[in-house]
Amino acid sequence: MQPALILMSAEHADFLLDEFGRYARDYDLHTATDVAGAEAIARRIREEGGQVALFVSDSAPQDAPVFEAFARWRQVVPTARRIVAAHWSRFLTDADSLRSGLAKGKFDAYLLMPRGVRDEEFHTAVCELLSDWGSTVAAPEVDTVQIVTPGGDALTGAIRDFLDRMGMPNRVYAPDSDTGRAIVERYDGEPAYPLVAAMQRPPIAPRTVRDVAITIYGQPADIDVEAVVDLAIVGGGPAGLAAAVYGASEGLSTVVLEAEAIGGQAGTSSMIRNYLGFPRGISGMRLAQRARNQAIRFGTRFFTGWEVLALEPGADGAPHVLRTDGGDVRARAVVVATGVSYRKLGVPAVEELTGLGVHYGSAMTAAREMEDYDVVVVGGGNSAGQAAIHLARFARSVTILVRRPGLAETMSQYLIAEIEHSPRITVLPCSEVVDGGGEGRLEWLGVRGTTTGDVRRLPARGLFLLLGAEPHCDWLPDEVARDAKGFVLTGRDVPKERWADGLPPANLATTLPGVFAVGDIRSGSMKRVAAASGEGASVVPLVHTWLE
């Protein structure tokens, strides 16, 4: 059964059906003339085991206000995307009253019905929403990577999360399925699960996510890297990707080394709604993959899944050397863009269940597995808010747990408004996780009130921890100055006793000549995607000056 698009309008249902005819090959199209009719269609599709990808409504349904319509439909299909397609006679009239609902997440887009053929601006918005639905809700129609395992385990979850963040469609098969048996037969030796078959290559039995990354992307020693590159960027988050795009586009031979998946912490965000130029929002994964493809177009080479273990400074004008288990990269200039990692919870009973219901970051893969369960999100920043909103499409309930009295100090207002609108999300202030357990996976959490000291037990199938930032730069030599928390110091933030010839380093330069720092790893940086991207672009002129 194909996923469905439900088009609702009392006066223009036939027009919408004709306009959406281009989607008829891949989606079942249904029309309704009122809210109740559309709701009945959605219920029937769900009862038959189908999926609804998109609701489209005109701006003034006859039997219920449009906000009520979407609320009713959302109760039936929480994961469907929602569009208001206003007739041109009402587009400006209804815009003011509907704008507040758009800000609160009551629907996803407010569009003008096409007035002629080939309205590609309208269909670009439709395709973006269907693409977002397809990557976060629907199982892939074609899988690039097949995983064979008899049951859920932490390693399989980590591999799937890596693949999802890299934009690689994947699916899990049981060993006794047709596909599973075929992959087991191709494996050379006694199978140890999980088995991974990627890109038509022989199956492997990985012990780490890096094993999968090597199979797909290779390692530095496998790739013909020039003797010395102009620019090596450590970290493939927004800052590193921006530096790669601008560096390579300006003629620098550029290499990016990323220990995990391209996109960094931002790549785990289900939907970034306040990034300039994306009025309907964009997932962190899509933003990262678009930037990666853009950098590749200009000649950047990526080594994914490779952690830099050490930086050996070049002496007397010699290039710096970046050491990895898979080979060395020698570079005239280095940009440190490793970002930050989420702090560990530090509760042993909970840490033991990491990958078995406990996840650091939003874990896009795990969200689909939370359908009809209770989940908890710990954290009060924007990433936690985005994760909670995404999880609410699947989970029966989402509890945001914060130590502060509320979210206002740490979260953007647009996310707070959307959270307040969602009936599935509850905020539990002045609280912390102190215990947890279950039979082989997470089933419950012990939560203590920070003001009362009382401990209560909450049911929880999933725990998503977004606890704030810790730097990862222990691999840097002592020549690179850091602040008390371990973040890299640049420019005038460097202590005067470490200035050279009485002058501070350049704005994004460190105390080691030829080494720069951008994004969240830099002391004093603004922890926002746009700010990190801006620093990544801004560092390239400084690199040029150094190289000259």
C-alpha positions in Angstrom: 0.0 0.0 0.0 1.4 3.4 -1.0 1.4 6.3 1.5 -1.5 8.7 1.1 -2.0 12.4 0.5 -5.3 13.7 1.8 -6.5 16.9 0.1 -9.4 18.7 1.8 -11.4 21.7 0.4 -15.1 22.3 0.1 -14.8 24.3 -3.1 -11.4 23.3 -4.6 -11.0 19.6 -3.9 -11.1 18.7 -7.6 -8.6 21.5 -8.4 -6.2 20.2 -5.7 -6.5 16.6 -7.0 -5.6 17.8 -10.5 -2.7 19.8 -9.2 -1.3 16.9 -7.1 -1.7 14.5 -10.0 2.1 14.5 -10.5 2.4 12.6 -7.3 -0.1 9.8 -8.2 2.6 7.3 -9.2 4.1 7.2 -5.7 1.2 8.2 -3.4 -2.5 7.4 -3.2 -4.5 10.6 -3.6 -7.7 11.1 -1.6 -10.0 14.1 -1.5 -12.5 15.3 1.0 -14.9 18.3 1.1 -14.9 18.7 4.9 -12.8 18.1 8.0 -14.8 15.1 9.2 -14.5 13.4 5.8 -10.7 13.8 5.8 -10.5 12.5 9.3 -12.6 9.4 8.3 -10.3 8.7 5.4 -7.2 8.9 7.6 -8.7 6.5 10.2 -9.6 4.0 7.5 -6.1 4.2 6.1 -4.6 3.6 9.5 -6.9 0.7 10.3 -5.9 -0.9 7.0 -2.2 -0.6 8.0 -1.4 2.3 5.7 0.3 5.6 6.2 -0.7 9.2 5.6 2.2 11.4 4.6 0.5 14.7 4.1 -2.7 16.6 4.8 -3.5 19.6 2.6 -6.3 21.9 3.6 -7.6 25.2 2.2 -7.5 28.1 4.7 -11.2 28.1 5.6 -12.8 24.7 6.1 -16.6 24.9 6.4 -17.2 22.6 9.3 -14.3 23.5 11.6 -11.6 26.2 12.0 -8.3 25.1 10.3 -6.4 24.8 13.5 -9.1 22.5 14.9 -8.9 20.5 11.7 -5.2 19.9 12.0 -5.5 19.1 15.7 -8.1 16.4 14.9 -6.1 15.0 12.1 -3.0 15.0 14.2 -4.7 12.8 16.8 -5.2 10.2 14.1 -1.8 10.5 12.3 0.8 12.4 14.4 3.6 11.9 11.9 1.8 13.4 8.8 3.0 16.8 7.5 0.4 19.5 7.3 0.0 22.3 4.6 -2.5 25.1 4.3 -3.0 25.9 0.6 -5.0 29.1 0.5 -7.0 30.1 -2.5 -5.7 33.3 -4.0 -9.0 35.1 -3.1 -8.3 34.4 0.6 -4.5 34.2 0.8 -3.9 37.7 2.2 -7.2 37.8 4.2 -6.4 34.7 6.2 -2.6 35.1 6.5 -2.7 37.2 9.8 -5.0 34.8 11.6 -3.0 31.8 10.6 0.5 33.1 11.1 0.5 32.5 14.9 -0.3 28.8 14.2 2.6 28.4 11.9 4.9 29.8 14.6 3.6 27.3 17.1 3.9 24.3 14.8 0.2 23.7 14.3 1.0 23.2 10.6 4.1 23.1 8.5 3.6 25.5 5.6 1.2 28.2 4.4 1.1 28.3 0.6 -0.8 30.0 -2.2 -2.7 27.6 -4.4 -1.2 27.4 -7.8 -2.8 29.9 -10.3 -1.4 28.1 -13.4 0.7 25.2 -14.6 4.2 24.4 -13.4 4.1 26.3 -10.1 7.4 24.8 -9.0 7.7 27.1 -6.0 4.5 25.5 -4.6 5.7 22.0 -5.4 9.2 22.6 -4.0 7.6 23.2 -0.6 5.5 20.0 -1.0 8.5 17.9 -2.0 10.6 19.3 0.9 7.9 18.2 3.4 7.4 14.8 1.7 11.2 14.3 1.7 11.3 15.1 5.4 8.5 12.7 6.1 10.2 10.0 4.0 13.5 10.3 5.8 12.1 10.3 9.3 8.9 8.3 9.2 8.7 5.9 6.3 10.9 2.8 5.9 13.3 3.2 2.9 12.0 1.8 -0.4 15.5 1.0 -1.5 18.3 0.3 1.0 21.9 1.1 0.3 23.0 -0.8 3.4 21.6 -4.0 4.8 22.0 -5.1 8.4 21.4 -8.7 9.5 20.8 -9.4 13.2 18.5 -11.6 15.2 17.5 -8.8 17.6 18.1 -5.3 18.8 21.4 -4.5 20.3 23.5 -1.3 21.0 25.9 -1.8 18.2 23.1 -2.2 15.6 21.5 1.0 16.9 24.7 2.9 16.7 25.4 1.7 13.2 21.9 2.7 12.0 22.2 6.1 13.7 25.5 6.7 11.8 24.0 5.6 8.5 20.9 7.8 9.0 23.1 10.8 9.8 25.1 10.1 6.6 21.9 10.0 4.6 22.4 6.4 3.7 19.1 4.4 3.5 19.4 1.2 5.6 17.2 -1.6 6.8 17.5 -4.5 9.3 16.8 -8.1 8.3 16.4 -11.2 10.4 18.9 -14.0 9.6 16.1 -16.3 8.5 14.6 -13.8 6.0 15.3 -14.2 2.3 17.7 -11.2 2.3 19.2 -12.2 5.6 20.0 -15.7 4.4 21.5 -14.4 1.1 23.9 -12.1 3.1 24.9 -14.8 5.5 25.7 -17.1 2.6 27.9 -14.3 1.1 29.8 -13.9 4.4 33.2 -15.6 4.4 33.3 -17.5 7.7 31.1 -18.2 10.7 28.6 -15.3 10.9 28.8 -13.0 14.0 26.0 -10.5 14.3 25.3 -7.9 13.2 26.4 -8.5 9.6 26.6 -5.4 7.4 26.4 -5.4 3.6 27.1 -2.0 2.1 27.4 -0.7 -1.4 27.4 -4.1 -3.1 30.6 -5.0 -1.2 31.2 -8.3 0.7 29.4 -8.4 4.1 31.4 -7.7 7.2 30.9 -8.4 10.9 31.7 -5.0 12.4 32.7 -4.6 16.0 32.5 -0.8 15.9 30.8 1.9 13.9 34.2 2.8 12.5 34.4 -0.6 10.8 31.3 0.3 8.8 32.7 3.7 8.0 36.0 2.1 6.7 34.0 -0.3 4.5 32.0 2.6 2.9 34.5 5.5 2.9 37.9 4.0 3.3 40.7 5.3 5.5 43.3 8.0 5.0 46.0 5.4 4.1 43.7 4.0 1.4 43.3 7.2 -0.4 45.9 9.0 -2.5 46.4 12.1 -0.4 48.9 14.7 -1.7 52.2 14.8 0.2 51.1 18.0 1.9 47.6 19.6 1.7 47.0 23.3 2.2 44.2 22.9 4.7 43.2 20.0 7.0 40.0 20.5 8.9 39.4 18.4 12.0 35.6 18.0 12.4 32.7 17.9 10.0 30.1 19.9 11.8 28.7 23.2 10.5 31.9 25.1 11.2 34.2 22.5 9.5 31.8 22.1 6.5 31.7 25.9 6.0 35.5 26.1 6.1 35.7 23.2 3.6 33.3 24.8 1.2 35.1 28.2 1.3 38.6 26.8 1.4 38.2 24.4 -1.5 36.2 27.0 -3.6 39.1 29.4 -3.2 41.7 26.9 -4.5 43.1 25.4 -1.4 43.7 21.6 -1.4 41.4 20.7 1.5 40.8 17.5 3.6 38.2 17.0 6.3 38.6 14.4 9.0 35.5 13.5 11.0 35.5 11.0 13.8 31.8 10.2 13.6 29.2 11.2 11.1 29.3 14.4 9.0 27.2 17.1 10.6 28.5 16.8 14.1 26.0 17.5 16.9 23.9 19.6 14.6 23.5 16.7 12.3 21.4 14.9 14.9 18.8 17.7 15.0 15.5 16.5 13.6 14.5 20.0 12.4 16.4 23.3 12.5 13.8 26.0 12.0 15.8 29.2 12.6 18.6 28.7 10.1 18.6 31.5 7.6 17.2 30.7 4.2 15.1 27.7 5.2 11.6 29.0 6.0 10.1 25.6 6.4 13.2 24.4 8.4 15.7 21.7 7.5 16.9 18.6 9.3 20.5 18.7 10.6 21.3 15.6 8.4 20.1 17.3 5.2 21.9 20.5 5.9 25.1 18.6 6.6 24.8 16.4 3.5 24.1 19.3 1.3 27.1 21.1 2.6 29.3 18.0 2.2 28.2 17.6 -1.4 28.9 21.3 -2.0 32.4 20.9 -0.5 33.1 17.7 -2.6 32.0 19.6 -5.7 34.9 22.1 -5.1 37.4 19.3 -4.5 37.3 18.6 -0.7 38.2 15.1 0.3 36.4 13.6 3.4 37.7 10.9 5.7 34.6 9.8 7.7 34.9 7.8 10.9 38.5 8.7 11.6 39.4 10.3 14.9 42.5 12.5 15.0 44.7 11.1 17.8 47.4 13.8 17.9 48.6 16.9 16.2 52.4 17.2 15.9 53.4 20.8 15.2 55.6 21.5 12.2 58.9 23.0 13.2 60.7 25.7 11.2 58.0 26.0 8.5 57.4 22.2 8.2 53.8 21.1 7.8 51.7 20.0 10.8 51.0 16.3 11.0 47.6 14.9 12.1 47.9 11.3 13.4 45.0 8.8 13.0 44.9 5.0 13.3 44.3 4.9 9.5 47.1 7.1 8.4 48.6 10.5 8.7 47.7 13.8 7.0 50.3 16.5 6.6 49.0 20.1 6.3 50.3 23.6 6.0 47.3 24.9 8.0 44.9 23.2 10.4 41.4 24.3 11.4 40.1 22.7 14.6 36.3 22.4 14.3 35.7 19.3 16.5 32.7 20.8 18.2 31.5 19.5 21.5 30.0 16.3 22.9 27.1 15.8 25.2 28.1 15.5 28.9 27.6 12.0 30.4 24.8 11.6 32.9 27.0 9.7 35.3 24.4 7.3 36.7 25.9 3.8 36.3 22.5 2.0 36.1 21.5 4.2 33.2 24.8 4.3 31.4 24.8 0.5 31.2 21.7 0.8 29.0 23.2 3.1 26.4 22.0 2.0 23.0 19.2 -0.1 24.7 16.7 2.7 25.2 19.3 5.3 26.4 20.6 7.6 23.8 23.0 10.6 23.8 21.6 13.1 21.3 18.3 12.9 19.5 19.0 9.5 17.8 16.8 9.9 14.8 16.7 6.2 14.2 15.5 5.4 17.7 12.6 7.9 17.4 10.7 5.6 15.0 11.0 2.8 17.5 9.3 4.8 20.3 5.8 4.6 18.8 3.1 4.4 21.5 5.8 4.4 24.3 6.6 7.0 27.0 10.0 8.7 26.5 12.0 11.3 28.5 14.3 14.0 27.1 16.8 15.5 29.5 18.1 19.0 28.6 16.8 22.5 28.2 18.5 23.7 25.1 17.3 24.0 21.5 18.5 20.5 20.6 16.4 19.1 23.4 13.4 21.0 22.3 13.8 19.9 18.7 14.2 16.3 19.9 11.1 16.4 22.0 8.9 17.8 19.2 10.2 15.2 16.8 9.6 12.4 19.3 6.1 13.6 20.0 5.2 12.5 16.5 5.8 8.9 17.5 5.7 8.5 21.3 2.6 8.3 23.5 4.1 10.9 25.8 7.3 13.0 26.0 8.6 14.4 29.2 11.2 17.1 29.1 13.2 17.0 32.3 15.3 20.0 33.4 17.1 21.1 36.5 16.0 24.7 36.1 12.5 26.1 36.9 11.6 26.2 33.2 12.9 26.4 29.6 12.9 30.2 29.1 16.5 30.7 30.1 18.0 28.2 27.7 15.6 27.6 24.8 14.4 29.7 21.9 10.9 31.1 22.2 9.6 29.5 18.9 10.4 26.0 20.3 8.8 26.8 23.7 5.6 27.9 21.9 5.5 24.7 19.9 6.1 22.6 23.0 3.3 24.3 24.8 1.0 23.6 21.9 1.8 19.9 21.8 -0.6 17.8 24.0 1.9 15.0 24.2 4.8 17.0 25.7 5.1 17.8 29.4 7.9 19.8 31.0 9.1 18.6 34.4 11.2 21.3 36.0 13.6 21.1 38.9 14.2 17.4 38.3 17.1 15.0 37.6 17.5 11.4 36.6 19.1 9.4 39.5 18.3 5.8 38.6 16.9 3.5 35.8 16.5 -0.1 34.8 14.6 -2.7 32.9 14.8 -6.3 31.6 17.6 -6.0 29.0 16.6 -2.5 28.0 15.3 0.7 29.6 11.8 0.4 31.1 11.8 2.9 33.9 13.6 5.9 35.4 14.1 7.2 38.9 13.6 11.0 38.9 14.5 13.2 41.9 13.1 16.6 42.6 16.0 19.0 43.1 14.1 21.2 45.5 12.2 18.5 47.4 14.6 15.5 47.3 11.7 13.2 46.6 12.3 10.3 44.1 9.6 8.9 41.9 9.6 6.3 39.2 8.5 7.2 35.6 7.8 4.6 32.9 10.3 5.2 30.0 11.0 3.2 26.9 13.5 5.8 25.7 15.8 8.3 27.4 17.4 11.0 25.2 20.2 12.9 26.9 21.2 16.3 25.6 23.1 17.6 28.6 25.3 20.4 27.4 28.7 20.8 26.0 32.1 19.2 26.7 35.0 20.0 24.4 36.9 17.3 22.6 40.5 18.4 22.1 42.7 16.3 24.4 44.6 15.4 21.2 45.9 19.0 20.8 49.5 19.7 21.9 50.3 22.0 24.8 51.3 24.7 22.3 47.5 25.3 21.8 46.2 27.4 24.8 42.9 26.4 26.3 40.6 27.9 29.0 39.8 26.4 32.3 37.0 24.3 30.8 39.2 22.9 28.0 37.9 25.1 25.1 40.5 26.5 22.7 41.5 30.1 23.1 41.8 32.4 20.1 42.6 36.0 19.3 42.4 38.5 22.2 41.1 35.8 24.5 44.6 34.4 24.6 46.5 35.5 27.8 48.9 38.3 27.1 51.9 36.2 28.3 51.3 34.0 25.3 51.1 36.7 22.7 53.9 36.9 20.1 55.9 40.1 19.9 53.3 41.9 22.1 50.5 41.1 19.6 47.6 38.7 20.1 46.9 36.0 17.5 44.4 36.8 14.7 40.7 36.6 15.6 40.3 32.8 15.0 44.0 31.9 15.3 45.3 29.8 18.2 48.7 30.1 20.0 50.2 27.6 17.6 51.0 29.3 14.3 49.0 27.8 11.4 46.4 26.3 13.6 42.9 27.9 13.9 39.8 27.1 15.9 36.2 27.7 14.9 32.7 26.8 16.1 31.7 25.3 19.4 35.2 24.2 20.3 36.4 27.8 20.4 36.3 29.5 23.8 33.6 32.2 23.9 31.8 31.1 20.7 28.0 31.3 20.4 26.6 27.8 20.4 24.4 28.1 17.3 24.6 26.5 13.8 24.6 29.8 12.0 27.4 31.2 14.2 29.5 28.1 13.6 29.0 28.3 9.9 30.0 32.0 9.9 33.2 31.3 11.7 34.0 28.4 9.3 33.7 30.8 6.4 35.5 33.6 8.2 38.6 31.5 9.0 39.5 30.9 5.3 40.9 34.4 4.7 43.1 34.0 7.8 44.3 30.7 6.4 45.1 32.4 3.1 47.1 35.1 4.9 49.1 32.4 6.9 49.8 30.4 3.8 51.1 33.5 1.9 
